[in-house]
């Protein structure tokens, strides 16, 4: 297995990575929410975090197929030379 040439740039600027990280945080909160103080936990249902995780995951799938100019600038410049 070989990493792509601009893997550092992808990790830094890719919306897919950001959205997947948000989905992971929301899913973790959904699992840990019952352990929070009952007074605080009653403000938000754990299902809210699960739904947010689902939405962030769906958005990450969409972001994966959208052209992100920042990630392709170096490739475009190499192709012009």
N, C-alpha and C positions, 0 to 999 in steps of 0.2 A: 504494500500500500504506500502511496506517495501523496504528500500534501500538495495542493495547488500552489503555484508560485506566489500568489498574493494572499496566503492564508492569514497572515497577521492583519492585513487590511480588511479582510472579510470579517474576522472576529471583531474588529473595532467598529466597522461601519455598516455591517449587514443588518437590515431590519429583521431578517429571519432569526438571527441569533438573539437579538433584543427581545423579540416577541416570545420566543421559546423560553428565554430566561424569566420573563414575566409570567408565563404560563406555569413554570416550575414553582415560582414563588407563591402564586395563587393556590396551586394544588397543595403545597406544603402548609399554607395557612389553613386550608380547608381541613386537613388532617389534624393539625395541632389546635385548631380553634376550640374544641371541647375542653382543652386543658387550661384555657384562659379563665380568669375570674368570672363567675356567673353574671355579675352586674355588667361587665364589659361585653361578654359573649352574647348577652341578650340583645345588644344593639344591632348586630348583624348576624344573619344566619350563615352557617358554614356552606350552604348551597350556593350562596352568592359567589364565594370564591371558586367553587367548582364551575359555575357558569362562566365566570370571567376567564378561568383557565381554558375552557372550551373555546371561547371567543378569541383569545390570544393565539391559541393553536391554529384555529381556522385562518386567522389573519396571517400567521406565519406561512401557511401553505400558499396563500395568495402572494405574499411578499416574495416567496421563493421564485416565482415565475415572472415577476415584474423586473424590468431592466433598471438597475440601480447605477446611475451614471458614475458615482464616486468609485464604485468597485471596478469599473471598466475603463477608467481614464488611462491607466498605464498600458492596458492592452490596445486601446485605440491609438495611442501615440506610437506604439511599436509597429502597428500595422501601416501607419502613414510613412514610416521611414524606409 
